[in-house]
Structures are given as structure tokens and as C-alpha cells.
Amino acid sequence: MGRYRKYQFEEEDKLQGKDLKFIEAYKRVKRIKGFYLHACIYVLVNIFLIATNFKWNSEFWHWQTFSTATLWGVGLAVHGFSVFGKNIFFGKEWEERKIREIMDQGNNKKWE
């Protein structure tokens, strides 16, 4: 549904004539921004729901208290995986940093 937003066509007009790398980076930033917005809304809504449930119910530790947070959390995790992909923890930046670190360790060792 979000693919056919009114503003999508205006964004495409802004990107006309731009470099392909810029367009890919722009779209990636938009996806990351969407994920962070989703995460903020998740936190705020679930704090409100859990606090409200705590105030009105005497039993706090039951399924209804945390069901929304749990199920929505699964959806948020899937959204995060779709944005960051398989490189969440061990991405290209981590690989490059580790390679430089190992190469620097090799330069510091003197083999005699």
C-alpha cells in the first residue's frame, strides 16, 4: 500500500538526473528512518499499554499484559531484518575493520 503514496512521485521527480549510488543511498536512508520511527512508536505505545494494564489490573504477570508487545515485537524484528538484512551484526564495515585490525597486528609482530 505504501508503494503508491502521493509523495512517491514527487520524490522520483527530485531524484531525476541523480547518480545511481545516490538514489540507492537515499532509498536506504528512507527505509532506516522508517524502521526507527516504527521502533519509537512501538516503545511509546507499549509503555502506555503496559502502564495502563498495571494501573487497572491487580494481576500484572499474565499474557494479556505483554501479548501486544510480544507479537508486535516479532513484527518489529522482521521489519528490522528486512531493513538491515543479514548484515545486522557482521556487515561489510565490521569485516573491513577486522581485516585492518588483523593486518595491524601482523605489522607489529617482528619475526626473527
Summary of the structure (lengths in Angstrom):
residues: 112
radius of gyration: 22.3
end to end distance: 66.0
largest distance: 74.0
contacts: 214
relative contact order: 0.07
helix: 82%
strand: 0%
